[in-house]
């Protein structure tokens, strides 16, 4: 994958969105399984009914969290909405620095909120966006990272960590097949 060392002249272009729809589907399936189970279990089985009720609550909470997750590139602007945090926005045409993890993030030692797993982008106006691609679909992730490439590799942008591997999508699980 090659990138030019200049930011694209036209900041416009197609909108690129990354979501965790598969995780949302898993939460919906869990809710569809455990809600009827909770309603079907008689009250005399308190522990079992409580466990099913807890699974219903967990599916609702995880589904609402995952539904918020969204990374979007549109008109030279990156907007990131994480699971727990507020919306972060960075002007890609004024990007000043990019920090990537120093090593690939392993599946077993990963955490969605581990500081070592973030791709952090900063712009000239003080905007910061921290992106974690752990568990995102490979194709969507690679499309978003390919769109970020010309901005990240432009002249004048300082880069720390394994930025080129990050742009290839090699640092987060699931890793690209190759």
Phi and psi restraints in degrees (value plus and minus 20) as a CYANA .aco file:
   2 UNK   PHI    -134.2   -94.2
   2 UNK   PSI     129.1   169.1
   3 UNK   PHI    -147.3  -107.3
   3 UNK   PSI     129.1   169.1
   4 UNK   PHI    -103.9   -63.9
   4 UNK   PSI     136.0   176.0
   5 UNK   PHI    -111.1   -71.1
   5 UNK   PSI      14.0    54.0
   6 UNK   PHI    -160.5  -120.5
   6 UNK   PSI     124.0   164.0
   7 UNK   PHI     -90.4   -50.4
   7 UNK   PSI     118.7   158.7
   8 UNK   PHI     -74.7   -34.7
   8 UNK   PSI     119.5   159.5
   9 UNK   PHI     -83.9   -43.9
   9 UNK   PSI     -61.5   -21.5
  10 UNK   PHI    -114.8   -74.8
  10 UNK   PSI      92.0   132.0
  11 UNK   PHI     -94.3   -54.3
  11 UNK   PSI     -30.1     9.9
  12 UNK   PHI     -93.0   -53.0
  12 UNK   PSI    -180.4  -140.4
  13 UNK   PHI     103.6   143.6
  13 UNK   PSI    -198.9  -158.9
  14 UNK   PHI     -88.4   -48.4
  14 UNK   PSI     126.4   166.4
  15 UNK   PHI     -96.4   -56.4
  15 UNK   PSI     116.6   156.6
  16 UNK   PHI    -140.7  -100.7
  16 UNK   PSI     107.8   147.8
  17 UNK   PHI    -148.0  -108.0
  17 UNK   PSI     118.0   158.0
  18 UNK   PHI    -140.2  -100.2
  18 UNK   PSI     104.5   144.5
  19 UNK   PHI    -152.5  -112.5
  19 UNK   PSI     146.7   186.7
  20 UNK   PHI    -128.4   -88.4
  20 UNK   PSI      47.5    87.5
  21 UNK   PHI     -88.8   -48.8
  21 UNK   PSI     -52.7   -12.7
  22 UNK   PHI     -84.2   -44.2
  22 UNK   PSI     -61.3   -21.3
  23 UNK   PHI     -85.7   -45.7
  23 UNK   PSI     -56.4   -16.4
  24 UNK   PHI     -84.7   -44.7
  24 UNK   PSI     -59.5   -19.5
  25 UNK   PHI     -83.3   -43.3
  25 UNK   PSI     -61.6   -21.6
  26 UNK   PHI     -80.2   -40.2
  26 UNK   PSI     -62.1   -22.1
  27 UNK   PHI     -84.5   -44.5
  27 UNK   PSI     -59.6   -19.6
  28 UNK   PHI     -85.1   -45.1
  28 UNK   PSI     -60.0   -20.0
  29 UNK   PHI     -85.6   -45.6
  29 UNK   PSI     -62.8   -22.8
  30 UNK   PHI     -79.8   -39.8
  30 UNK   PSI     -62.8   -22.8
  31 UNK   PHI     -84.4   -44.4
  31 UNK   PSI     -62.5   -22.5
  32 UNK   PHI     -85.5   -45.5
  32 UNK   PSI     -48.1    -8.1
  33 UNK   PHI    -103.3   -63.3
  33 UNK   PSI     -67.7   -27.7
  34 UNK   PHI    -103.6   -63.6
  34 UNK   PSI     -45.4    -5.4
  35 UNK   PHI     -85.1   -45.1
  35 UNK   PSI     -70.1   -30.1
  36 UNK   PHI     -83.1   -43.1
  36 UNK   PSI     -55.6   -15.6
  37 UNK   PHI     -82.5   -42.5
  37 UNK   PSI     -64.1   -24.1
  38 UNK   PHI     -80.3   -40.3
  38 UNK   PSI     -63.0   -23.0
  39 UNK   PHI     -92.0   -52.0
  39 UNK   PSI     -47.7    -7.7
  40 UNK   PHI    -101.9   -61.9
  40 UNK   PSI     -51.3   -11.3
  41 UNK   PHI     -91.0   -51.0
  41 UNK   PSI     108.4   148.4
  42 UNK   PHI     -88.3   -48.3
  42 UNK   PSI     135.2   175.2
  43 UNK   PHI     -83.9   -43.9
  43 UNK   PSI     -38.2     1.8
  44 UNK   PHI     -90.4   -50.4
  44 UNK   PSI     -39.6     0.4
  45 UNK   PHI    -118.4   -78.4
  45 UNK   PSI      47.7    87.7
  46 UNK   PHI     -78.1   -38.1
  46 UNK   PSI     -63.2   -23.2
  47 UNK   PHI     -87.6   -47.6
  47 UNK   PSI     -64.0   -24.0
  48 UNK   PHI     -86.0   -46.0
  48 UNK   PSI     -62.3   -22.3
  49 UNK   PHI     -85.0   -45.0
  49 UNK   PSI     -58.5   -18.5
  50 UNK   PHI     -84.9   -44.9
  50 UNK   PSI     -59.1   -19.1
  51 UNK   PHI     -85.5   -45.5
  51 UNK   PSI     -63.0   -23.0
  52 UNK   PHI     -85.0   -45.0
  52 UNK   PSI     -59.3   -19.3
  53 UNK   PHI     -84.0   -44.0
  53 UNK   PSI     -59.9   -19.9
  54 UNK   PHI     -83.6   -43.6
  54 UNK   PSI     -58.4   -18.4
  55 UNK   PHI     -85.8   -45.8
  55 UNK   PSI     -57.1   -17.1
  56 UNK   PHI     -83.6   -43.6
  56 UNK   PSI     -66.8   -26.8
  57 UNK   PHI     -83.5   -43.5
  57 UNK   PSI     -62.6   -22.6
  58 UNK   PHI     -81.7   -41.7
  58 UNK   PSI     -61.1   -21.1
  59 UNK   PHI     -85.4   -45.4
  59 UNK   PSI     -58.6   -18.6
  60 UNK   PHI     -85.7   -45.7
  60 UNK   PSI     -64.9   -24.9
  61 UNK   PHI     -86.5   -46.5
  61 UNK   PSI     -67.9   -27.9
  62 UNK   PHI     -84.8   -44.8
  62 UNK   PSI     -57.9   -17.9
  63 UNK   PHI     -83.8   -43.8
  63 UNK   PSI     -61.5   -21.5
  64 UNK   PHI     -89.4   -49.4
  64 UNK   PSI     -54.5   -14.5
  65 UNK   PHI     -87.6   -47.6
  65 UNK   PSI     -67.7   -27.7
  66 UNK   PHI     -87.1   -47.1
  66 UNK   PSI     -52.1   -12.1
  67 UNK   PHI     -84.4   -44.4
  67 UNK   PSI     -46.4    -6.4
  68 UNK   PHI     -96.9   -56.9
  68 UNK   PSI     -45.7    -5.7
  69 UNK   PHI     -83.6   -43.6
  69 UNK   PSI     105.7   145.7
  70 UNK   PHI    -183.9  -143.9
  70 UNK   PSI     107.9   147.9
  71 UNK   PHI    -134.2   -94.2
  71 UNK   PSI     111.9   151.9
  72 UNK   PHI    -159.8  -119.8
  72 UNK   PSI     112.4   152.4
  73 UNK   PHI    -134.3   -94.3
  73 UNK   PSI     103.6   143.6
  74 UNK   PHI    -171.8  -131.8
  74 UNK   PSI     106.5   146.5
  75 UNK   PHI      33.3    73.3
  75 UNK   PSI      26.0    66.0
  76 UNK   PHI      53.0    93.0
  76 UNK   PSI      -5.2    34.8
  77 UNK   PHI    -143.1  -103.1
  77 UNK   PSI     111.4   151.4
  78 UNK   PHI    -125.2   -85.2
  78 UNK   PSI     105.8   145.8
  79 UNK   PHI    -141.0  -101.0
  79 UNK   PSI     107.6   147.6
  80 UNK   PHI    -142.8  -102.8
  80 UNK   PSI     106.4   146.4
  81 UNK   PHI    -137.1   -97.1
  81 UNK   PSI      93.1   133.1
  82 UNK   PHI    -108.6   -68.6
  82 UNK   PSI    -199.8  -159.8
  83 UNK   PHI     -85.7   -45.7
  83 UNK   PSI     -67.0   -27.0
  84 UNK   PHI    -128.7   -88.7
  84 UNK   PSI     -44.5    -4.5
  85 UNK   PHI    -112.4   -72.4
  85 UNK   PSI     150.4   190.4
  86 UNK   PHI     -94.4   -54.4
  86 UNK   PSI     154.4   194.4
  87 UNK   PHI     -91.4   -51.4
  87 UNK   PSI     113.4   153.4
  88 UNK   PHI    -135.2   -95.2
  88 UNK   PSI     122.6   162.6
  89 UNK   PHI    -157.4  -117.4
  89 UNK   PSI     120.7   160.7
  90 UNK   PHI    -155.4  -115.4
  90 UNK   PSI     115.3   155.3
  91 UNK   PHI    -104.4   -64.4
  91 UNK   PSI      89.6   129.6
  92 UNK   PHI     -87.8   -47.8
  92 UNK   PSI     -44.4    -4.4
  93 UNK   PHI     -95.1   -55.1
  93 UNK   PSI     -34.9     5.1
  94 UNK   PHI    -136.6   -96.6
  94 UNK   PSI       7.4    47.4
  95 UNK   PHI     -83.8   -43.8
  95 UNK   PSI     113.0   153.0
  96 UNK   PHI    -131.9   -91.9
  96 UNK   PSI     -56.2   -16.2
  97 UNK   PHI    -169.3  -129.3
  97 UNK   PSI     131.9   171.9
  98 UNK   PHI    -155.1  -115.1
  98 UNK   PSI     110.0   150.0
  99 UNK   PHI    -141.8  -101.8
  99 UNK   PSI     104.1   144.1
 100 UNK   PHI    -131.5   -91.5
 100 UNK   PSI     143.2   183.2
 101 UNK   PHI     -78.6   -38.6
 101 UNK   PSI     133.5   173.5
 102 UNK   PHI    -103.0   -63.0
 102 UNK   PSI     -31.9     8.1
 103 UNK   PHI    -175.7  -135.7
 103 UNK   PSI     139.6   179.6
 104 UNK   PHI     -79.6   -39.6
 104 UNK   PSI     123.7   163.7
 105 UNK   PHI    -109.0   -69.0
 105 UNK   PSI     100.8   140.8
 106 UNK   PHI     -97.2   -57.2
 106 UNK   PSI     134.3   174.3
 107 UNK   PHI     -82.3   -42.3
 107 UNK   PSI     -63.2   -23.2
 108 UNK   PHI     -97.3   -57.3
 108 UNK   PSI     -46.3    -6.3
 109 UNK   PHI    -126.9   -86.9
 109 UNK   PSI      -6.9    33.1
 110 UNK   PHI    -106.9   -66.9
 110 UNK   PSI     136.3   176.3
 111 UNK   PHI    -168.1  -128.1
 111 UNK   PSI     117.7   157.7
 112 UNK   PHI     -80.6   -40.6
 112 UNK   PSI     -41.1    -1.1
 113 UNK   PHI    -136.5   -96.5
 113 UNK   PSI      -4.6    35.4
 114 UNK   PHI     -90.6   -50.6
 114 UNK   PSI     111.3   151.3
 115 UNK   PHI     -81.5   -41.5
 115 UNK   PSI     -47.3    -7.3
 116 UNK   PHI     -98.2   -58.2
 116 UNK   PSI     -28.3    11.7
 117 UNK   PHI    -119.4   -79.4
 117 UNK   PSI     -15.8    24.2
 118 UNK   PHI    -112.4   -72.4
 118 UNK   PSI     125.5   165.5
 119 UNK   PHI    -122.0   -82.0
 119 UNK   PSI      92.6   132.6
 120 UNK   PHI    -126.4   -86.4
 120 UNK   PSI     106.9   146.9
 121 UNK   PHI    -136.8   -96.8
 121 UNK   PSI     115.4   155.4
 122 UNK   PHI    -146.3  -106.3
 122 UNK   PSI     121.8   161.8
 123 UNK   PHI    -135.4   -95.4
 123 UNK   PSI     153.7   193.7
 124 UNK   PHI     -86.2   -46.2
 124 UNK   PSI     -45.7    -5.7
 125 UNK   PHI    -108.7   -68.7
 125 UNK   PSI     -15.4    24.6
 126 UNK   PHI      77.5   117.5
 126 UNK   PSI     -17.0    23.0
 127 UNK   PHI     -92.9   -52.9
 127 UNK   PSI     121.1   161.1
 128 UNK   PHI    -151.5  -111.5
 128 UNK   PSI     114.7   154.7
 129 UNK   PHI    -149.8  -109.8
 129 UNK   PSI     106.9   146.9
 130 UNK   PHI    -129.2   -89.2
 130 UNK   PSI     100.5   140.5
 131 UNK   PHI    -134.0   -94.0
 131 UNK   PSI     114.4   154.4
 132 UNK   PHI    -146.9  -106.9
 132 UNK   PSI      99.2   139.2
 133 UNK   PHI    -118.6   -78.6
 133 UNK   PSI      -8.9    31.1
 134 UNK   PHI     -81.5   -41.5
 134 UNK   PSI     104.4   144.4
 135 UNK   PHI      62.3   102.3
 135 UNK   PSI     -15.1    24.9
 136 UNK   PHI    -105.0   -65.0
 136 UNK   PSI     133.7   173.7
 137 UNK   PHI     -81.7   -41.7
 137 UNK   PSI     115.6   155.6
 138 UNK   PHI     -74.7   -34.7
 138 UNK   PSI     -69.7   -29.7
 139 UNK   PHI     -83.2   -43.2
 139 UNK   PSI     -65.6   -25.6
 140 UNK   PHI     -84.5   -44.5
 140 UNK   PSI     -62.7   -22.7
 141 UNK   PHI     -81.7   -41.7
 141 UNK   PSI     -65.3   -25.3
 142 UNK   PHI     -86.5   -46.5
 142 UNK   PSI     -54.6   -14.6
 143 UNK   PHI     -86.2   -46.2
 143 UNK   PSI     -62.7   -22.7
 144 UNK   PHI     -87.5   -47.5
 144 UNK   PSI     -63.1   -23.1
 145 UNK   PHI     -86.6   -46.6
 145 UNK   PSI     -54.7   -14.7
 146 UNK   PHI     -85.4   -45.4
 146 UNK   PSI     -56.0   -16.0
 147 UNK   PHI     -90.3   -50.3
 147 UNK   PSI     -51.6   -11.6
 148 UNK   PHI     -95.0   -55.0
 148 UNK   PSI     -46.7    -6.7
 149 UNK   PHI     -68.4   -28.4
 149 UNK   PSI     -74.2   -34.2
 150 UNK   PHI     -80.9   -40.9
 150 UNK   PSI     -53.1   -13.1
 151 UNK   PHI     -93.2   -53.2
 151 UNK   PSI     -64.7   -24.7
 152 UNK   PHI     -87.5   -47.5
 152 UNK   PSI     -57.8   -17.8
 153 UNK   PHI    -112.9   -72.9
 153 UNK   PSI     -10.8    29.2
 154 UNK   PHI     -88.8   -48.8
 154 UNK   PSI     134.6   174.6
 155 UNK   PHI     -81.9   -41.9
 155 UNK   PSI     122.3   162.3
 156 UNK   PHI      70.8   110.8
 156 UNK   PSI     -24.8    15.2
 157 UNK   PHI    -118.5   -78.5
 157 UNK   PSI     101.0   141.0
 158 UNK   PHI    -100.7   -60.7
 158 UNK   PSI     120.3   160.3
 159 UNK   PHI    -147.5  -107.5
 159 UNK   PSI     113.0   153.0
 160 UNK   PHI    -147.8  -107.8
 160 UNK   PSI     122.5   162.5
 161 UNK   PHI      68.8   108.8
 161 UNK   PSI    -184.3  -144.3
 162 UNK   PHI    -108.5   -68.5
 162 UNK   PSI      48.8    88.8
 163 UNK   PHI     -87.0   -47.0
 163 UNK   PSI     -64.5   -24.5
 164 UNK   PHI     -86.4   -46.4
 164 UNK   PSI     -56.7   -16.7
 165 UNK   PHI     -88.1   -48.1
 165 UNK   PSI     -55.4   -15.4
 166 UNK   PHI     -84.2   -44.2
 166 UNK   PSI     -62.7   -22.7
 167 UNK   PHI     -86.1   -46.1
 167 UNK   PSI     -45.8    -5.8
 168 UNK   PHI    -101.4   -61.4
 168 UNK   PSI     -30.8     9.2
 169 UNK   PHI      63.7   103.7
 169 UNK   PSI      -6.6    33.4
 170 UNK   PHI    -100.6   -60.6
 170 UNK   PSI     -26.6    13.4
 171 UNK   PHI    -114.8   -74.8
 171 UNK   PSI     -35.0     5.0
 172 UNK   PHI    -140.4  -100.4
 172 UNK   PSI     132.0   172.0
 173 UNK   PHI    -103.3   -63.3
 173 UNK   PSI     122.4   162.4
 174 UNK   PHI     -95.4   -55.4
 174 UNK   PSI     119.5   159.5
 175 UNK   PHI     -97.1   -57.1
 175 UNK   PSI     133.6   173.6
 176 UNK   PHI     -83.9   -43.9
 176 UNK   PSI     126.4   166.4
 177 UNK   PHI     -97.0   -57.0
 177 UNK   PSI     118.6   158.6
